[in-house]
Amino acid sequence: MKLSKRVQQLAPSTTLAITAKAKELKKQGRDVIGLGAGEPDFNTPEPILRAAEEAMRAGHTKYTPSGGIPELKQAIVEKFRRDNGLTYRPEQIVVTSGAKHALYNLFQVLIDPGDEVIIPAPYWVSYVEQVKLAGGTPVIIRGEEERSFKVTPEQLRGAITGRTRAFLINSPSNPTGMVYSREELEALGRVCLEHGLVIISDEIYEHLIYGDQAHVSIARLGPQFYEQTIVINGVSKTYSMTGWRIGYAAGNAEVIRAMTSLSSHSTSNPTSVAQYAALAALNGSQEPVREMKKAFKERRDYVVKRIRNIEGLRCLEPQGAFYAFVNVRDVVEASGRFRDVDEWAKALLEEELVAVVPGSGFGSPDHIRISYATSMNQLEKAMDRIERFVKKYR
């Protein structure tokens, strides 16, 4: 059967390809260490699990409103007030089947064929593909490693054309872990305001910041920023709830209404039980979040130290999320064997049984992404193997 042009243009997910290969090797009984996962290794906290069970016992297993149950919308309103100093009404909130779904719906309701969306690189793999699925054109501006992978207002201004519709920013960043400061956000945001661009702010890692840097939502920077920004978030990373698939968006009521309508014709509603679990996550104790964050910081410090002690590897210290973005260009070139980082990462998996994600999928072909969302024991073994592999081909 003939496939549609829109789906034929999609690039395969680098992350999924590595994950599939790692799973295949594990099935063969091999001791594979996966450092590709974009999810916490902790189980969902016990109070959230109990809330889900109670919801099932209470009969909350039916359809819900397409945009989410009222109680969860109100909890999200309170979360924005408490954590971000932002005031939204429930009609400015839509609950979705994961933050990825919120982004997908947003692009679908904002973008017409030929519209352009400016995306900083390195970027999360799905941004580009979702813009293409909406008929839009991704316009990539590169955040150089020398500038901590951050883009400048001058770069943004230079990329704007008469077809530019939106600018997307992700802070803390996947894959780099870098965090934009208030001043940096304001400078970029003012360029967007000058040109009437929609600002899409993906804040899914907001609670996973490890240094003195604080998370700032660009929507908080003033009334105009608030009006022009759609904030994307969810419970997946903060509460170790990736499989529950609950995300949300907040912003302009007309846009949110359109996203809700789109959901009504696709998913009907986010999973009912998962919504009650998310309600418990947002309203309950945040101590599990603090405990996970503490563990991630310890792991980050260990991984960065080990990487910096391996000759030929370079790594900036990530300020947030749970990824180290490692420059391996020098070791790939010095090996004389590998054509590119993708081949190097494939060989690392086959020879040392360590799965990492090549940076090509993130628009940064000199790098690999290492997730430190796994146990310290696994990280120690993985770093030993990576060091051995690098020395082997030096």
C-alpha positions in Angstrom: 0.0 0.0 0.0 1.1 3.5 -0.7 2.1 5.6 2.3 1.3 9.2 2.7 4.0 11.8 1.8 3.8 13.2 5.3 4.8 10.0 6.9 7.4 9.1 4.2 9.4 12.3 5.1 9.8 11.3 8.7 13.4 10.5 9.8 13.8 7.3 11.9 14.3 7.9 15.6 18.0 7.4 16.5 17.1 6.8 20.1 14.6 4.0 19.2 17.1 2.4 16.9 19.8 2.2 19.6 17.2 1.0 22.1 16.0 -1.7 19.7 19.6 -3.0 19.2 20.3 -3.0 22.9 17.1 -5.0 23.6 18.1 -7.5 20.9 21.5 -8.0 22.5 19.9 -8.4 26.0 17.6 -11.1 24.6 20.7 -12.9 23.6 21.8 -12.9 27.3 24.4 -10.1 26.8 25.2 -7.8 29.7 24.1 -4.6 28.0 24.2 -1.3 29.9 21.6 1.2 28.5 22.6 4.8 28.7 20.1 5.9 26.1 16.8 6.1 28.0 15.2 9.4 28.5 13.4 8.4 31.7 14.2 8.1 35.4 15.1 4.6 36.6 13.1 5.0 39.8 9.6 3.6 40.1 6.7 6.0 40.4 6.4 7.1 44.1 4.2 5.0 46.2 1.5 7.6 47.1 0.9 8.1 43.3 0.5 4.4 42.8 -2.0 4.2 45.6 -3.9 7.1 44.2 -4.2 5.3 40.9 -5.5 2.1 42.6 -8.0 4.1 44.6 -9.2 5.8 41.4 -9.8 2.4 39.8 -11.6 1.1 42.8 -13.8 4.2 42.8 -14.8 3.6 39.2 -12.8 6.3 37.5 -12.2 4.1 34.5 -14.5 5.8 32.0 -14.2 8.6 29.4 -13.2 12.0 30.8 -13.5 15.4 29.2 -11.1 15.6 26.2 -9.0 18.3 27.8 -8.7 16.6 31.2 -10.7 16.3 34.4 -11.5 19.6 36.2 -9.6 18.5 39.4 -6.4 18.0 37.4 -6.7 21.2 35.5 -7.1 23.1 38.8 -4.1 21.3 40.2 -2.1 22.4 37.2 -3.3 26.0 37.7 -2.0 25.8 41.3 1.3 24.3 40.2 1.9 27.2 37.8 1.0 29.7 40.6 3.2 27.9 43.2 6.2 27.0 41.1 6.3 29.6 38.4 4.4 32.6 39.6 2.0 32.3 36.7 -1.7 32.8 36.8 -3.9 30.7 34.4 -7.5 29.8 34.3 -8.7 26.2 33.8 -9.8 27.1 30.3 -6.1 28.0 29.5 -5.0 24.4 30.4 -5.3 21.3 28.3 -4.2 17.9 29.6 -2.7 15.5 27.0 -1.4 12.0 26.5 2.1 13.1 27.4 4.0 16.3 26.8 4.9 15.0 23.3 1.2 14.9 22.5 0.8 18.4 23.7 3.6 19.5 21.3 2.1 17.5 18.5 -1.3 19.1 18.9 0.2 22.6 19.3 2.0 22.3 16.0 -1.1 20.9 14.3 -3.3 23.9 15.4 -0.6 26.6 14.8 1.2 25.6 11.6 0.0 25.8 8.0 2.0 24.4 5.1 5.0 26.5 4.5 5.1 28.1 7.9 8.5 28.1 9.6 9.4 27.2 13.2 12.8 28.2 14.5 14.4 25.4 16.6 17.8 25.7 18.3 20.2 22.8 17.9 21.0 20.6 19.7 17.3 19.7 19.8 15.1 16.9 21.1 14.6 14.5 18.2 10.8 14.9 17.8 10.6 18.7 17.4 11.8 18.7 13.8 9.6 15.7 12.8 6.5 17.1 14.4 6.9 20.4 12.6 7.2 18.5 9.3 4.1 16.5 10.1 2.2 19.7 10.5 3.3 20.8 7.0 5.8 23.3 8.4 9.5 23.9 7.8 11.9 23.5 10.7 14.6 26.3 10.6 17.6 25.2 12.7 19.9 27.7 14.4 22.9 26.2 16.1 23.9 26.7 19.7 27.7 26.3 19.7 29.5 24.3 22.4 31.7 27.3 23.1 28.5 29.2 24.1 27.2 26.3 26.2 25.0 25.2 23.3 22.8 28.3 23.6 21.6 30.4 20.8 21.8 34.2 20.7 19.3 36.9 19.9 21.3 37.8 16.8 21.0 34.2 15.5 17.3 34.2 16.1 16.8 37.6 14.4 18.8 36.4 11.4 16.7 33.3 11.0 13.3 35.1 10.9 11.5 35.5 7.6 8.0 36.4 6.5 7.0 32.8 7.0 8.2 32.4 10.6 5.4 31.5 12.9 7.1 30.4 16.1 10.3 30.0 18.1 10.8 26.9 20.3 12.9 26.9 23.4 13.7 24.0 25.7 15.2 24.8 29.1 16.6 22.7 30.8 17.6 21.2 27.5 17.4 17.7 26.2 20.1 16.7 25.1 22.6 19.1 26.6 21.2 19.8 30.1 21.9 23.5 29.7 19.7 26.1 31.3 18.9 29.6 30.0 19.1 32.4 32.4 16.4 35.0 32.9 18.5 37.6 31.0 19.1 35.2 28.1 15.4 34.3 27.9 14.4 37.9 28.0 16.7 38.8 25.1 15.4 36.0 22.9 11.8 36.7 23.9 12.1 40.3 22.9 13.1 39.4 19.4 10.0 37.1 19.3 7.8 39.9 20.5 9.2 42.4 17.9 8.2 40.0 15.1 5.0 38.7 16.6 6.2 35.1 17.0 4.6 32.5 19.2 7.0 31.3 21.8 6.8 27.6 22.6 8.5 26.9 25.9 9.2 23.2 26.7 9.7 23.1 30.5 9.4 19.3 31.1 12.8 19.2 33.0 12.1 22.3 35.2 12.5 20.6 38.5 15.8 18.8 37.6 18.3 21.6 38.0 21.4 21.0 40.1 23.4 24.1 40.6 22.6 27.7 41.7 20.8 28.3 38.4 17.0 28.6 38.9 14.4 27.7 36.4 12.6 30.7 34.9 9.5 30.3 32.7 9.7 32.8 29.8 6.0 33.3 30.2 6.8 35.0 33.6 8.9 37.8 32.2 6.0 40.2 31.5 2.5 40.5 30.2 3.5 40.4 26.5 5.6 37.3 27.1 2.7 35.7 28.9 0.3 36.4 26.0 2.7 35.1 23.3 3.9 31.9 25.1 2.5 28.4 25.2 4.1 26.4 28.0 4.5 22.7 27.6 5.1 20.5 30.6 4.1 17.2 32.2 4.6 14.7 35.1 6.9 12.2 33.2 10.3 13.4 34.3 9.7 15.0 37.6 7.7 12.2 39.1 9.1 9.2 37.2 5.8 8.7 35.4 7.0 8.4 31.8 4.6 5.4 31.1 1.6 7.1 32.5 1.5 9.6 29.6 0.2 12.8 31.1 1.4 16.1 29.8 -0.2 19.5 29.6 -0.1 22.9 27.8 -1.0 26.3 29.1 -1.5 29.6 27.3 -3.8 31.5 25.0 -7.4 30.1 25.6 -8.2 30.0 21.8 -5.2 27.9 21.1 -5.9 25.6 24.1 -9.5 25.2 22.9 -8.3 24.2 19.4 -5.8 21.7 20.9 -8.6 20.2 23.1 -10.9 19.9 20.0 -8.1 18.1 18.2 -7.7 15.6 21.1 -11.4 15.0 21.0 -11.0 13.6 17.5 -7.8 11.6 18.1 -7.2 10.3 21.6 -10.7 11.2 23.0 -9.0 11.9 26.4 -5.9 11.2 28.4 -6.1 7.9 30.3 -8.5 8.4 33.2 -6.6 6.6 35.9 -3.3 8.3 34.9 -5.0 11.6 35.4 -5.9 10.8 39.0 -2.3 9.6 39.5 -1.0 13.0 38.1 -3.4 14.8 40.4 -1.8 13.0 43.4 1.7 13.8 42.1 1.0 17.5 41.8 -0.9 17.9 45.1 1.1 15.5 47.2 4.5 15.6 49.0 7.3 16.7 46.8 9.9 14.9 48.9 10.3 12.0 46.3 11.2 14.7 43.7 13.9 16.0 46.0 15.3 12.5 46.6 15.5 11.7 42.9 17.1 15.0 42.2 19.8 14.4 44.8 20.6 11.0 43.3 20.7 12.5 39.8 23.2 15.2 40.9 25.5 12.6 42.4 25.4 10.6 39.2 25.9 13.7 37.1 29.0 14.6 39.1 30.4 11.1 38.8 29.8 10.8 35.0 31.2 14.2 34.2 34.3 13.6 36.3 34.9 10.2 34.6 34.4 11.6 31.1 36.8 14.5 31.7 39.5 12.0 32.8 39.3 10.1 29.5 41.7 11.6 27.0 40.0 12.9 23.9 36.5 13.3 25.4 35.0 16.7 26.2 31.9 17.4 28.2 30.4 20.6 29.7 28.8 20.1 33.1 25.0 19.9 32.5 23.0 22.2 34.7 19.7 20.2 34.5 17.9 17.2 33.1 19.7 13.9 33.3 22.0 13.8 30.3 25.7 14.4 29.6 26.3 15.6 26.0 29.8 14.4 25.2 32.0 15.6 22.3 33.7 12.5 20.9 34.9 14.0 17.6 38.6 13.8 18.5 38.5 10.1 19.5 36.5 9.2 16.4 39.0 10.9 14.1 42.0 9.6 16.0 40.7 6.0 15.6 41.1 6.0 11.9 38.4 3.3 11.7 35.0 5.0 12.1 33.5 7.3 9.5 31.4 9.2 12.0 30.0 9.2 15.5 27.1 6.9 14.6 29.5 4.2 13.6 31.5 4.7 16.8 28.4 4.4 18.9 27.3 1.3 17.1 30.8 -0.3 17.7 30.6 0.7 21.4 27.4 -1.1 21.7 28.5 -4.2 19.9 32.0 -4.5 21.4 31.5 -3.1 24.9 27.7 -3.5 25.3 27.1 0.1 26.2 24.2 1.9 24.5 24.5 5.6 24.0 22.6 7.9 21.5 24.6 9.5 18.7 24.2 13.2 18.5 23.2 13.2 14.8 19.6 12.6 15.9 19.8 15.8 17.9 21.4 17.9 15.1 24.9 17.6 16.6 26.9 15.0 14.8 30.1 15.4 16.9 28.4 14.3 20.2 26.8 11.4 22.0 24.1 11.7 24.7 24.6 9.7 27.9 21.7 9.3 30.2 22.7 9.1 33.8 19.2 8.1 34.9 20.4 4.7 35.9 22.1 3.2 39.0 25.6 4.2 40.1 26.7 0.6 39.9 25.7 0.5 36.2 27.2 3.9 35.5 30.6 2.8 37.0 30.6 -0.3 34.8 29.6 1.7 31.8 32.3 4.3 32.3 34.9 1.6 32.7 33.8 0.1 29.4 33.7 3.4 27.6 37.2 4.3 28.8 38.5 0.9 27.6 36.9 1.3 24.2 38.4 4.8 23.7 41.9 3.5 24.7 41.5 0.6 22.3 41.1 2.8 19.3 43.3 5.7 20.4 
